[in-house]
Amino acid sequence: MHISICCCLSTWAIGEIDRRRRAFLWAGSESVSGGRCKIAWPIVCAPKDNGGLGIPDLRILGYALRLRWEWLRRTKPDSTWALLPSTPERKISSMFSSSVTVEIGDGASTRFWTDAWLPAGAIPTFAPNLFKAVGGRRLGRSVKDALTDRHWAMLQDVQLRPLESDRFIWRWSADGQYSVRLAYRAYFVGWTSMVGAKELWRAAVPPKVK
């Protein structure tokens, strides 16, 4: 877990850990044959209300753990460590962009091109061709800097509030704050829920009957 907070575990490492987890779960031993595994491993790692056993998926849990650093980097930019050169994984950047909206204050912390600060969302979602034409060096430009000339018609009504900081809102929680637990669950949004799954796993019957 501690390694996953800062480093992306390799496919090999996750595979070796899962091989031992499967063996412990289904046979209580060092190894287990495929025939003794009653449920496919991806379903075992799904949340209980989706029909799984709720055992953490190490790959997705790693994303949720490392996503916290990007959240802290954006919400606490004055932290000393936030100045260290670091590029988040593409999948983490994509999850952050789709999970976080911004209420504009002074516009200094919000990225003009990639953050969802407009009513229509992030610019790549409604103007993808325009976004593709933007050079990589400009992607880090803040809203505060980009609004200097106000050439876009849809930006005419955007007003900065110099005395307030930008507010980042995590859309998967009621209070708008990030948590690893809610980030992990967000990766399963869209999965089909199994009616009666929780009651099924709580039933006092032999495992093979479940």
ABEGO torsion letter per residue (X at the ends): XAAAAABBBBAAAAAAAAAAAAAAAAAGBABBBAAABABBAAAAABBAAAGBAGBBBAAAAAAAAAAAAAAAAAABAABAAAABBBBBBAAAAAAAAAABBBBBBAGAABBAAABBABAAEBAAAABAAAAAABBAAAAABBAAAAAAAGABAAAAABBBBAABBBBBBBAABAAGBBBAAAAAAAAABGBBBBBGAAAAAABBBBAAAX
